Amino acid sequence: MFHRSLAVVIAAALSGAGPALAQMVLSEIMFNPAGNERYDEFVELYNFSASDTIELEGWLLSDSSGFGRILAAPGGGSRLAPRSYGLILVPGYYANSTLYAGRIPAGALLLTIDKAQFGSYGLNNSRPERVSLHRPDSSLAAAHAYTVPNEEGFSEEKLRLEGGDGADNWGESTVLHGTPGFANSVTPMPVDSTLALMVINEIMANPAAGEAEWIECYNRGDETVRLTGWRISDSDTLKKRLLVREEVTIPPQGYLVLTGEESLLSALPAQGCTGVVVSDWPALNSAGDGVVLFDVLGRMIDAVWYTEEWGGDRGISLERLSPLVASSVRSNWGSCADALGHTAGRANSLLVGRLPAQALIAVSPNPFSPDGDGFEDHLAISLELPERTARINLRIFDSRGRQVRFLCNYEPSGSRKSLFWDGLDDEGLRCPIGIYILFLEAFAESSEAYMRIKKSCVLAGRL
């Protein structure tokens, strides 16, 4: 009995079908890139093992017309960590293209092959081809015959990593350039965020230099939420990070800010906000990632899968417009319009209830007198737009039609925004007493509507 068991183990080892090797899967195929056909195709792998690192040097990739031997990318390695993505790009990509720059997360393993293209002539765009992954002994590890056509720049992605290579487990990417090195856009998320009390409300995935990443959640319900045992993950939902071990509760309409840096906590509001340092912080990819919240039973409470196109530039957070609209709705997110670039622990700058029927400008006080006496020195300008998100220009002209101040230059705005004018022109000089015209241009991001409106104000002086 002992010898028979030993023989089985040895046979498995020789065949390359051991537990670790059985966990390598194909997860994405970019056969019709938006960039250069010669350089911008890619094949993505995933190590589904929970504990085994797999050496990929010497593995083989084929499109049925030829084999390419997998190698480490220039300056990199070839060992794929557990539950991690490996991205295979042809050698010419590294020297001739930057199409995926900023989109590939730092945690993805970059690889290449020993040939100029996949197979003999690259991946075909007009007829299906079978892409296959082979172990160093040539035994088959995974294979998938992709379907055509796909729209240019949209890859073929696996729906469920554990679901096998059948045609029903693959679909066309929903985002341009695919998801190289991170969770697939077609992966179904079994969560109805419209029913959750705690929702993901703001994401700082691309902080300014020296600042920390963070995620804000909001209790939109009427009950206190107890967070003990709750967890969070990025797009890799197999790696769930524990939030807190001690008792932490979030009251109704309360905010929770999660971060990996303790230094952020002192900058949060003292009232209505709880800050928590997650010891094993899931580093977020600014070009596209997922944020998933789990309760103590491991159930998904809320999930957001964002891409670079959703918003959130360097030092500017990605904000939810309404906590009552589902997290998966693209139009429910936009770049923060607050002067700080974020609203951590307080109401979002883009927060909307009911949209106004038309664009409006209100000014107060009118007249105003910027004479430095501490009374009515600034003109408060309140904007209302019939759009959830927009970009705005606000120029100020004198009575002769000459521009004196460019107060806003294509800045992000929610449906409501407040600004102030100190009575100075673009050179920092005080404008003379008289009538001035505020000219607002608004460019709606979702509907591409263009709006413009004027409002007069009076700059007065001391009597």
C-alpha positions as CSV (number, residue, x, y, z in Angstrom):
1,M,0.0,0.0,0.0
2,F,2.9,2.3,0.9
3,H,4.7,1.6,-2.4
4,R,1.5,2.2,-4.5
5,S,0.9,5.6,-2.9
6,L,4.5,6.6,-3.4
7,A,4.2,5.6,-7.1
8,V,1.2,7.8,-7.5
9,V,3.0,10.8,-6.0
10,I,6.0,10.2,-8.2
11,A,3.9,9.9,-11.3
12,A,2.0,13.1,-10.5
13,A,5.3,15.0,-10.0
14,L,6.8,13.7,-13.3
15,S,3.7,14.7,-15.2
16,G,3.7,18.2,-13.8
17,A,0.1,17.8,-12.6
18,G,0.8,18.5,-8.9
19,P,-1.5,20.7,-6.8
20,A,0.4,23.9,-7.5
21,L,0.8,23.5,-11.3
22,A,-2.9,22.6,-11.6
23,Q,-3.7,26.1,-10.3
24,M,-2.4,28.1,-13.4
25,V,-5.2,29.5,-15.5
26,L,-5.6,31.6,-18.5
27,S,-7.5,34.7,-17.5
28,E,-7.4,37.2,-20.4
29,I,-6.5,37.4,-24.1
30,M,-5.9,40.7,-26.0
31,F,-5.9,39.6,-29.6
32,N,-7.2,42.9,-31.2
33,P,-5.4,45.8,-29.4
34,A,-6.2,49.4,-30.0
35,G,-2.5,50.1,-30.4
36,N,0.1,48.4,-32.6
37,E,-0.8,44.9,-33.6
38,R,2.8,43.8,-33.5
39,Y,3.5,45.1,-30.0
40,D,0.3,45.4,-27.9
41,E,-1.2,42.0,-27.8
42,F,-1.1,40.3,-24.4
43,V,-2.0,37.1,-22.6
44,E,-2.8,37.2,-18.9
45,L,-2.3,34.3,-16.4
46,Y,-3.4,33.8,-12.9
47,N,-2.0,31.6,-10.1
48,F,-5.1,30.3,-8.3
49,S,-3.0,28.6,-5.6
50,A,-3.4,30.0,-2.1
51,S,0.2,29.1,-1.0
52,D,2.4,28.0,-3.9
53,T,4.7,30.3,-6.0
54,I,5.1,28.9,-9.5
55,E,8.2,29.3,-11.6
56,L,7.1,30.2,-15.1
57,E,10.5,30.2,-16.8
58,G,10.3,27.6,-19.6
59,W,6.5,27.3,-19.7
60,L,5.1,27.4,-23.3
61,L,2.4,29.5,-24.9
62,S,0.8,28.6,-28.2
63,D,-1.8,29.9,-30.6
64,S,-1.9,26.5,-32.5
65,S,0.5,27.8,-35.1
66,G,3.6,28.0,-33.0
67,F,5.0,27.9,-29.5
68,G,6.7,30.7,-27.5
69,R,8.8,30.0,-24.4
70,I,7.9,32.2,-21.5
71,L,10.7,34.3,-20.0
72,A,11.1,37.0,-17.4
73,A,10.5,40.5,-18.7
74,P,13.6,42.8,-18.9
75,G,14.8,43.5,-15.4
76,G,12.1,41.3,-13.8
77,G,11.6,37.8,-12.4
78,S,9.6,34.8,-13.5
79,R,8.1,33.4,-10.3
80,L,4.4,34.1,-10.0
81,A,3.2,34.5,-6.4
82,P,0.0,32.8,-5.0
83,R,-3.2,34.5,-6.1
84,S,-1.4,36.9,-8.4
85,Y,-1.6,37.9,-12.1
86,G,1.2,37.3,-14.7
87,L,1.1,39.4,-17.9
88,I,2.8,38.2,-21.0
89,L,3.8,40.8,-23.5
90,V,5.9,40.3,-26.6
91,P,9.5,41.6,-26.4
92,G,8.8,44.5,-28.8
93,Y,6.3,46.0,-26.3
94,Y,9.0,46.9,-23.8
95,A,11.1,48.8,-26.3
96,N,8.4,50.3,-28.6
97,S,5.1,50.8,-26.8
98,T,3.6,52.5,-23.7
99,L,0.0,51.6,-24.4
100,Y,-0.6,50.0,-21.0
101,A,1.6,52.4,-19.0
102,G,-0.2,53.4,-15.8
103,R,-2.8,50.6,-16.2
104,I,-0.7,47.6,-15.1
105,P,-0.6,47.4,-11.3
106,A,2.8,47.1,-9.5
107,G,1.8,43.7,-8.1
108,A,1.5,42.1,-11.5
109,L,4.4,39.9,-12.8
110,L,5.6,41.1,-16.2
111,L,6.7,38.3,-18.6
112,T,7.6,37.9,-22.2
113,I,8.4,35.2,-24.7
114,D,11.4,34.1,-26.8
115,K,9.8,35.0,-30.1
116,A,8.8,38.3,-31.7
117,Q,5.1,37.5,-31.7
118,F,2.6,35.1,-30.2
119,G,2.5,31.9,-32.3
120,S,3.9,32.3,-35.7
121,Y,2.2,35.6,-36.8
122,G,0.5,37.0,-33.8
123,L,-3.1,36.4,-32.6
124,N,-5.6,36.5,-35.5
125,N,-8.3,39.1,-35.4
126,S,-10.6,37.7,-38.1
127,R,-10.8,34.0,-37.2
128,P,-10.8,32.2,-33.8
129,E,-7.6,30.7,-32.5
130,R,-6.9,28.4,-29.6
131,V,-4.5,29.9,-27.1
132,S,-2.9,27.2,-24.9
133,L,-0.6,27.2,-21.9
134,H,1.8,24.3,-21.5
135,R,4.1,23.2,-18.7
136,P,7.9,22.8,-19.4
137,D,7.3,19.2,-20.3
138,S,4.7,20.3,-22.9
139,S,1.8,18.9,-21.0
140,L,-1.4,21.1,-21.3
141,A,-2.2,23.3,-18.3
142,A,-5.0,25.5,-19.8
143,A,-6.5,26.4,-23.2
144,H,-9.2,28.6,-24.6
145,A,-10.4,29.2,-28.2
146,Y,-11.4,32.9,-28.3
147,T,-14.2,34.2,-30.4
148,V,-14.2,36.9,-33.1
149,P,-14.9,39.7,-33.7
150,N,-14.1,41.8,-30.7
151,E,-14.3,45.6,-30.9
152,E,-10.8,47.0,-31.3
153,G,-9.1,47.5,-27.9
154,F,-11.4,45.1,-26.0
155,S,-10.0,41.8,-24.8
156,E,-11.6,38.5,-24.1
157,E,-11.8,37.9,-20.3
158,K,-12.6,35.0,-18.1
159,L,-15.7,35.5,-16.0
160,R,-14.8,33.3,-13.1
161,L,-11.2,32.3,-12.5
162,E,-12.2,29.0,-11.0
163,G,-14.9,28.3,-13.7
164,G,-12.8,26.4,-16.3
165,D,-12.1,27.3,-19.9
166,G,-15.5,26.6,-21.5
167,A,-16.9,29.2,-23.9
168,D,-19.6,30.2,-21.5
169,N,-17.0,31.3,-18.9
170,W,-15.5,34.0,-21.2
171,G,-16.8,37.3,-22.4
172,E,-15.7,40.6,-24.1
173,S,-14.1,43.1,-21.8
174,T,-16.3,46.1,-20.8
175,V,-13.4,48.5,-20.6
176,L,-11.0,49.8,-23.3
177,H,-7.5,48.2,-23.3
178,G,-8.9,45.4,-21.0
179,T,-7.7,44.8,-17.5
180,P,-4.0,43.8,-17.8
181,G,-2.7,42.5,-14.5
182,F,-5.8,43.0,-12.5
183,A,-9.4,41.7,-12.0
184,N,-11.5,41.2,-15.1
185,S,-14.2,43.6,-15.9
186,V,-16.7,40.9,-16.7
187,T,-16.3,39.1,-13.4
188,P,-19.8,39.0,-11.9
189,M,-20.2,40.5,-8.4
190,P,-23.1,38.8,-6.4
191,V,-23.9,41.9,-4.4
192,D,-26.9,44.2,-4.4
193,S,-25.5,47.4,-2.9
194,T,-28.9,49.1,-2.9
195,L,-29.8,47.0,0.1
196,A,-26.6,47.6,2.2
197,L,-26.4,49.9,5.2
198,M,-22.7,50.5,4.8
199,V,-21.6,51.6,1.3
200,I,-18.3,52.5,-0.3
201,N,-18.5,56.3,-0.6
202,E,-15.1,57.7,-1.7
203,I,-11.8,56.3,-2.9
204,M,-8.4,57.9,-2.8
205,A,-6.5,55.6,-5.1
206,N,-4.0,58.1,-6.5
207,P,-2.9,60.4,-3.6
208,A,-0.6,63.3,-3.9
209,A,3.1,62.7,-3.2
210,G,3.7,61.8,0.5
211,E,0.0,61.2,1.1
212,A,-1.8,57.9,1.9
213,E,-4.4,55.9,0.0
214,W,-7.7,55.5,1.7
215,I,-11.3,54.3,1.3
216,E,-14.3,56.0,2.9
217,C,-17.6,54.1,3.7
218,Y,-20.9,55.7,4.8
219,N,-23.7,54.3,6.9
220,R,-26.8,55.4,5.0
221,G,-29.2,53.4,7.2
222,D,-31.0,54.1,10.4
223,E,-29.2,51.5,12.5
224,T,-25.7,51.4,14.0
225,V,-23.3,49.0,12.2
226,R,-20.9,46.9,14.2
227,L,-17.7,46.3,12.2
228,T,-16.0,43.6,14.3
229,G,-14.8,40.8,12.0
230,W,-15.5,42.8,8.8
231,R,-13.0,42.6,6.0
232,I,-12.0,44.5,2.8
233,S,-10.2,43.6,-0.4
234,D,-9.1,45.1,-3.7
235,S,-9.9,43.4,-7.0
236,D,-8.4,40.2,-5.7
237,T,-11.3,39.1,-3.6
238,L,-9.5,36.0,-2.4
239,K,-7.3,38.2,-0.2
240,K,-9.6,39.7,2.4
241,R,-8.0,42.0,4.9
242,L,-9.4,42.2,8.5
243,L,-10.6,45.7,9.4
244,V,-10.6,45.6,13.2
245,R,-10.4,43.0,16.0
246,E,-11.8,45.3,18.7
247,E,-15.3,46.7,18.9
248,V,-16.0,49.5,16.4
249,T,-19.4,50.8,15.5
250,I,-20.6,53.4,12.9
251,P,-23.8,55.3,13.8
252,P,-26.4,56.2,11.2
253,Q,-25.1,58.8,8.7
254,G,-21.6,58.2,10.1
255,Y,-18.4,57.9,8.1
256,L,-15.7,55.3,8.2
257,V,-12.3,56.0,6.7
258,L,-10.0,53.0,6.1
259,T,-6.3,53.5,5.4
260,G,-2.9,51.8,5.7
261,E,-1.2,54.9,7.2
262,E,-1.8,56.0,10.8
263,S,-0.7,59.6,9.9
264,L,-4.0,60.2,8.0
265,L,-6.1,59.8,11.2
266,S,-5.2,63.2,12.7
267,A,-6.5,65.0,9.5
268,L,-10.0,63.5,9.8
269,P,-13.0,65.4,11.2
270,A,-13.3,64.9,15.0
271,Q,-17.1,64.4,14.8
272,G,-19.1,61.9,12.8
273,C,-16.1,60.1,11.4
274,T,-14.1,57.0,12.6
275,G,-10.7,56.3,11.2
276,V,-9.3,52.7,11.1
277,V,-5.8,51.6,10.1
278,V,-5.9,48.3,8.2
279,S,-2.6,46.6,9.0
280,D,-2.5,44.6,5.7
281,W,-3.5,47.4,3.4
282,P,-4.5,46.3,-0.2
283,A,-2.6,48.8,-2.4
284,L,-5.0,50.3,-4.9
285,N,-4.3,50.7,-8.6
286,S,-5.1,54.2,-9.8
287,A,-5.7,53.0,-13.4
288,G,-8.4,50.5,-12.4
289,D,-9.2,48.2,-9.5
290,G,-11.9,47.0,-7.2
291,V,-12.9,47.7,-3.7
292,V,-15.1,45.1,-1.9
293,L,-16.5,45.2,1.6
294,F,-17.3,42.0,3.5
295,D,-19.3,41.5,6.7
296,V,-18.3,39.2,9.6
297,L,-19.9,36.2,7.8
298,G,-17.9,36.8,4.6
299,R,-20.8,38.2,2.6
300,M,-20.2,40.9,0.1
301,I,-21.8,44.1,1.4
302,D,-20.8,46.5,-1.3
303,A,-18.4,46.5,-4.3
304,V,-17.0,49.1,-6.7
305,W,-15.0,48.2,-9.8
306,Y,-13.6,51.4,-11.2
307,T,-11.4,52.3,-14.1
308,E,-9.2,55.4,-14.9
309,E,-12.0,56.9,-16.9
310,W,-14.3,57.1,-13.9
311,G,-12.3,60.0,-12.5
312,G,-9.9,60.6,-9.5
313,D,-6.8,62.3,-10.8
314,R,-3.5,62.7,-8.9
315,G,-4.4,64.0,-5.4
316,I,-8.2,64.0,-6.2
317,S,-10.5,61.3,-4.9
318,L,-13.2,59.4,-6.7
319,E,-16.6,60.4,-5.1
320,R,-20.0,58.8,-5.1
321,L,-22.8,61.1,-6.1
322,S,-25.6,59.4,-4.2
323,P,-25.5,56.7,-1.6
324,L,-28.9,55.6,-2.7
325,V,-27.8,54.7,-6.3
326,A,-26.1,51.4,-6.8
327,S,-22.3,51.4,-6.6
328,S,-21.9,49.7,-10.0
329,V,-23.5,52.6,-11.9
330,R,-20.7,54.5,-13.7
331,S,-22.6,57.8,-13.7
332,N,-22.8,57.7,-9.9
333,W,-19.1,58.4,-9.6
334,G,-16.9,61.4,-10.4
335,S,-13.8,63.4,-9.5
336,C,-14.1,65.3,-6.2
337,A,-14.8,69.0,-6.8
338,D,-13.7,70.2,-3.3
339,A,-10.7,72.6,-3.1
340,L,-8.8,70.0,-1.0
341,G,-9.2,67.3,-3.7
342,H,-11.2,65.1,-1.3
343,T,-13.9,65.1,1.4
344,A,-12.6,62.4,3.7
345,G,-15.0,61.9,6.7
346,R,-17.5,64.5,5.5
347,A,-20.3,65.0,2.9
348,N,-19.1,64.5,-0.7
349,S,-18.7,67.6,-2.9
350,L,-20.7,65.8,-5.6
351,L,-23.5,64.7,-3.3
352,V,-26.8,65.2,-5.0
353,G,-30.4,64.7,-4.1
354,R,-32.7,66.4,-6.6
355,L,-31.1,68.2,-9.6
356,P,-32.1,71.7,-10.3
357,A,-34.2,72.3,-13.5
358,Q,-31.7,74.7,-15.0
359,A,-28.3,76.3,-14.5
360,L,-28.3,79.2,-12.0
361,I,-25.9,81.6,-10.5
362,A,-26.6,83.4,-7.2
363,V,-24.3,86.1,-5.7
364,S,-24.1,87.5,-2.2
365,P,-23.7,90.2,-1.0
366,N,-24.5,92.3,-4.0
367,P,-23.0,95.0,-4.0
368,F,-19.8,93.8,-2.2
369,S,-17.0,96.0,-1.1
370,P,-13.5,94.4,-1.0
371,D,-11.8,97.3,0.9
372,G,-10.2,95.2,3.6
373,D,-12.4,96.3,6.5
374,G,-13.6,92.8,7.2
375,F,-17.1,93.4,6.1
376,E,-18.5,92.1,2.8
377,D,-15.0,91.8,1.4
378,H,-15.8,88.8,-0.7
379,L,-18.5,87.9,-3.3
380,A,-19.9,84.5,-2.6
381,I,-20.9,82.8,-5.9
382,S,-23.3,79.8,-5.7
383,L,-23.7,77.7,-8.8
384,E,-26.4,75.1,-9.6
385,L,-26.3,72.8,-12.6
386,P,-28.9,70.3,-13.9
387,E,-26.1,67.7,-14.2
388,R,-24.5,65.4,-11.6
389,T,-20.9,66.2,-12.8
390,A,-19.5,68.8,-15.1
391,R,-16.4,70.9,-15.9
392,I,-16.8,74.6,-15.6
393,N,-15.2,77.9,-16.7
394,L,-16.1,81.1,-14.8
395,R,-14.8,84.4,-16.2
396,I,-15.4,87.9,-14.9
397,F,-15.7,90.8,-17.3
398,D,-16.0,94.5,-16.6
399,S,-18.8,96.7,-18.1
400,R,-16.7,97.3,-21.3
401,G,-16.5,93.5,-22.0
402,R,-12.8,93.1,-20.9
403,Q,-11.9,90.0,-19.0
404,V,-10.5,90.9,-15.6
405,R,-10.4,87.5,-13.8
406,F,-10.5,83.8,-15.0
407,L,-11.8,82.4,-11.7
408,C,-12.3,78.8,-12.8
409,N,-10.5,77.1,-15.7
410,Y,-12.2,73.8,-16.6
411,E,-12.5,72.7,-13.0
412,P,-14.6,69.7,-11.9
413,S,-18.0,70.5,-10.4
414,G,-21.0,68.7,-8.9
415,S,-24.5,69.9,-9.4
416,R,-23.8,72.6,-6.8
417,K,-20.6,74.5,-6.2
418,S,-19.5,77.6,-4.2
419,L,-16.8,80.0,-5.2
420,F,-15.5,83.4,-3.9
421,W,-14.2,86.5,-5.6
422,D,-12.0,88.8,-3.7
423,G,-12.4,91.7,-6.2
424,L,-8.8,91.3,-7.6
425,D,-8.0,90.8,-11.2
426,D,-5.7,88.2,-12.8
427,E,-2.6,90.3,-11.9
428,G,-3.6,90.6,-8.2
429,L,-4.7,94.2,-8.5
430,R,-7.9,95.5,-7.0
431,C,-10.6,96.1,-9.7
432,P,-12.2,99.6,-9.8
433,I,-15.7,100.3,-8.6
434,G,-18.4,99.3,-11.1
435,I,-20.6,96.7,-12.6
436,Y,-19.1,93.3,-13.5
437,I,-20.5,90.3,-15.4
438,L,-19.9,86.7,-14.3
439,F,-19.9,84.4,-17.3
440,L,-20.3,80.6,-16.6
441,E,-19.7,77.9,-19.1
442,A,-20.5,74.3,-18.0
443,F,-19.7,71.1,-19.9
444,A,-21.6,68.1,-18.7
445,E,-19.5,65.0,-18.5
446,S,-22.3,62.4,-18.9
447,S,-24.7,64.0,-21.5
448,E,-22.0,66.2,-23.2
449,A,-24.4,69.2,-22.8
450,Y,-23.0,72.7,-23.0
451,M,-24.5,75.4,-20.8
452,R,-23.7,79.1,-20.4
453,I,-25.3,81.7,-18.2
454,K,-24.5,85.3,-17.1
455,K,-25.0,87.2,-13.8
456,S,-24.1,90.8,-12.9
457,C,-22.7,92.0,-9.7
458,V,-21.6,95.4,-8.3
459,L,-18.2,96.1,-6.8
460,A,-18.6,99.0,-4.4
461,G,-16.3,101.1,-2.3
462,R,-16.3,102.7,1.1
463,L,-18.7,105.7,1.3
